[in-house]
Amino acid sequence: MKKLLTLFLLTTFLSCVTYNYMPDNYGVVKGWGYKEIPPSQVTTSGATFYTVKLSTKSYSIGGKIEDPDATFYYNTLMQEFGWFKKTNGNWGAEYNAERVKDGNVYFDLKRGVAVYMYPKGTFGVFKATLDIPTEED
């Protein structure tokens, strides 16, 4: 009985722990980090418009990704937040689904992508690339 109780307590505590790979200055939802950025700072020219700085690494966000891959990553973000496509093409969700916020860039560093939600209701998808330190760093 003691072993069963210990197993139950251990699984309860372990299931409550989440792996948060982002520092405190970023929000994290379902594995996607996010940060509020004004649209005037987002550029589609290919230049880096934001840098995600972690404790040991940094990632540059910039370089627009075009369709069909852009729509693929946008759909992936929405589905991971709990949204689904209806038959008429609109998005629907259960009551507990996370909402994406306009004016935020959502980035998944494992996939190497970032999705920016423009305030006008559209989106842009960009590359998130690992910055390789130089000898001067």
TAJO-V537898 format. One record per residue. N is the residue number from 0. RES is the residue in one small letter. PHI is phi in radians with two decimals (999 if undefined). D_CENTER is the distance of its C-alpha to the mean C-alpha in Angstrom with 1 decimal. Layout:
# TAJO-V537898
N&RES&PHI&D_CENTER + N&RES&PHI&D_CENTER
This chain:
# TAJO-V537898
0&m&999&42.9 + 1&k&-1.09&41.6 + 2&k&-1.13&39.5 + 3&l&-1.13&38.0 + 4&l&-1.13&37.3 + 5&t&-1.10&35.7 + 6&l&-1.06&33.5 + 7&f&-1.10&32.5 + 8&l&-1.13&31.6 + 9&l&-1.10&29.8 + 10&t&-1.17&27.5 + 11&t&-1.15&26.9 + 12&f&-1.19&25.9 + 13&l&-1.20&23.7 + 14&s&-1.30&21.9 + 15&c&-1.48&21.1 + 16&v&-1.47&19.4 + 17&t&-1.99&15.6 + 18&y&-1.57&14.2 + 19&n&-1.89&12.2 + 20&y&-1.56&11.5 + 21&m&-1.83&10.5 + 22&p&-1.25&13.6 + 23&d&-1.10&14.8 + 24&n&-1.45&13.9 + 25&y&-2.12&10.2 + 26&g&-1.51&9.0 + 27&v&-2.35&7.2 + 28&v&-2.34&7.1 + 29&k&0.89&7.8 + 30&g&1.53&6.2 + 31&w&-1.75&2.5 + 32&g&-1.43&4.1 + 33&y&-2.57&5.7 + 34&k&-2.63&9.2 + 35&e&-1.34&12.0 + 36&i&-2.41&13.7 + 37&p&-1.16&16.9 + 38&p&-1.06&17.3 + 39&s&-1.17&20.3 + 40&q&-1.58&18.2 + 41&v&-1.53&16.2 + 42&t&-2.18&18.4 + 43&t&-1.76&18.7 + 44&s&-1.29&21.5 + 45&g&1.87&19.6 + 46&a&-1.33&19.8 + 47&t&-1.20&17.1 + 48&f&-1.95&16.1 + 49&y&-2.72&13.8 + 50&t&-2.13&13.8 + 51&v&-1.54&11.5 + 52&k&-1.86&14.3 + 53&l&-1.76&14.3 + 54&s&-1.10&17.8 + 55&t&-2.06&18.9 + 56&k&-2.40&16.7 + 57&s&-2.42&15.1 + 58&y&-2.21&12.9 + 59&s&-1.70&13.9 + 60&i&-1.93&12.0 + 61&g&2.94&14.6 + 62&g&1.57&16.5 + 63&k&-1.13&16.0 + 64&i&-1.78&15.5 + 65&e&-1.62&18.0 + 66&d&-1.17&18.7 + 67&p&-1.49&18.9 + 68&d&-1.14&15.8 + 69&a&-1.04&14.0 + 70&t&-1.14&14.8 + 71&f&-1.02&13.9 + 72&y&-1.22&10.2 + 73&y&-1.10&10.3 + 74&n&-1.08&12.3 + 75&t&-1.07&10.1 + 76&l&-1.02&7.2 + 77&m&-1.09&10.3 + 78&q&-1.18&12.0 + 79&e&-1.23&9.7 + 80&f&-1.48&9.9 + 81&g&1.76&13.6 + 82&w&-1.70&14.8 + 83&f&-2.46&17.4 + 84&k&-1.42&19.5 + 85&k&-1.47&23.0 + 86&t&-1.12&26.0 + 87&n&-1.49&26.4 + 88&g&1.68&22.9 + 89&n&-1.38&21.5 + 90&w&-1.65&18.6 + 91&g&-2.33&19.7 + 92&a&-2.70&18.4 + 93&e&-1.29&20.1 + 94&y&-1.14&20.8 + 95&n&-1.78&18.2 + 96&a&-1.29&15.1 + 97&e&-1.28&12.2 + 98&r&-1.84&12.4 + 99&v&-1.34&10.0 + 100&k&-1.84&11.7 + 101&d&-1.11&13.4 + 102&g&1.45&13.4 + 103&n&-2.06&9.8 + 104&v&-1.79&7.5 + 105&y&-1.86&3.8 + 106&f&-2.27&3.4 + 107&d&-2.07&4.3 + 108&l&-1.24&7.7 + 109&k&-1.18&9.7 + 110&r&-1.45&9.5 + 111&g&1.32&9.9 + 112&v&-2.35&8.1 + 113&a&-2.41&6.6 + 114&v&-2.06&7.4 + 115&y&-1.74&9.7 + 116&m&-1.71&11.3 + 117&y&-1.20&14.9 + 118&p&-1.07&17.2 + 119&k&-1.41&19.6 + 120&g&1.70&17.5 + 121&t&-1.83&16.4 + 122&f&-2.46&13.4 + 123&g&-2.35&13.1 + 124&v&-2.03&11.3 + 125&f&-2.34&11.7 + 126&k&-1.40&12.1 + 127&a&-2.08&10.5 + 128&t&-1.96&13.7 + 129&l&-1.23&15.2 + 130&d&-1.41&18.0 + 131&i&-1.60&21.2 + 132&p&-1.15&23.4 + 133&t&-1.64&26.9 + 134&e&-1.11&30.1 + 135&e&-1.30&30.2 + 136&d&-1.25&27.0
